[in-house]
Amino acid sequence: MSITVDVPTPDLPQATSFPDTAGGTTPDGSQTADPASRPASDPAAFLTEAELDAQLVGDARRIRVLTGDRPTGPLHLGHYLGSLRNRVRLQDVGADIFVLVADYQVVTDRDSGAEIGGHALGLVADYLACGVDPARSTVFAHSAVPALNQLMLPLLSLISVAELERNPTTKAEAATSGRPAVSALMLTYPVHQAADILFCHADLVPVGRDQLPHLEVTRTVARRFNTRYRPVFTEPRALISDAPSVLGTDGTKMSKSRGNTIELRASPDETAAVIKSFKTDTDRRISYDPANRPEVSNLLLITALCRDEDPRAVAEQIGDGGAAMLKRHATEAVNEHLRPLRARRAEVAGERALLSGILRRGAERATVEAEATLERVREAMGMAY
Ligand code: TRP
């Protein structure tokens, strides 16, 4: 990052220590679910799904979860298998879920352009398709909740420019943004994200490992606020998915920006064509060996996750069938699994009034929460005149 302003921060508590994300990330950017990469500095910073399951028994009602996506394009299979499926599971066991359409975050590294409205409504359609139920979960866009955004201001006073500049995820995003200058929003958006999470006192934030530095910013500003003024904020924990990340057609992490995805909304034929284009290898004997055969193993994993089977069992079924048979299995499993979801999406995708009504009602509920939190913040800061 090119910003080099450094302010002395004598009255700030200890510097933020970022978790070692490198420990949980393979060179191609995919994530490993290695519990050994838990940040040693703070064992309470996150928990895994298995640990959550142990805690959920009987009292999911009390757990509040905030998740979010940037509306930059249609969701894909990697989003679904890696996180969306989980959110719906949490919703279905009774957790109170806030689902954020992170529209302001889009402008960290691009102009919002004319497309953002369409992407935001498309995201809501994807959520509905996956089983997010707006009667039980709060789906909202942060540009529609002014009190949430105002919270960012006091939070910004609790972290230094130097700390923000050290954030490895922001650094990586700034480096790949392709913009001649890094915007002030790019540098400070982790604090905006802290406001996203803290306004509703979320206990848990399901995220990929790349987001752990941002969660650390949230925890830091929450702690500092509580210490400096009075306890207002809940320190949230990240919920790390057990699902390993899914690779795209080119063997790197499935991601919108790489153009290597299977979109949830794709037709069965489009899905077949995309899966045909996946990189594989020439060994006809199909085996599950993620370290040595990442591409073949990825297709086995996708098939297995869609069928709720073990990838090794899928490999056994295919045996010496080679890549072509593997791709046939994968195509059928994906299309079969996504069929009901795609049908639901097709029903709602054109219903503009329905989709924006969901965002409006979500924003109303989020506004009630955000205004109450902001009120407590102003009181704590001596600004309740
Ligand atoms: N930064 C997240 C992403 O790029 C999206 C996001 C915005 C988010 N606000 C959030 C995620 C709050 C979790 C919590 O995917």
Residues whose N, C-alpha, C, O or C-beta is under 5 A from the ligand:
A	BS01	LIG	L66 T67 G68 D69 R70 A102 Q193 D196 V205
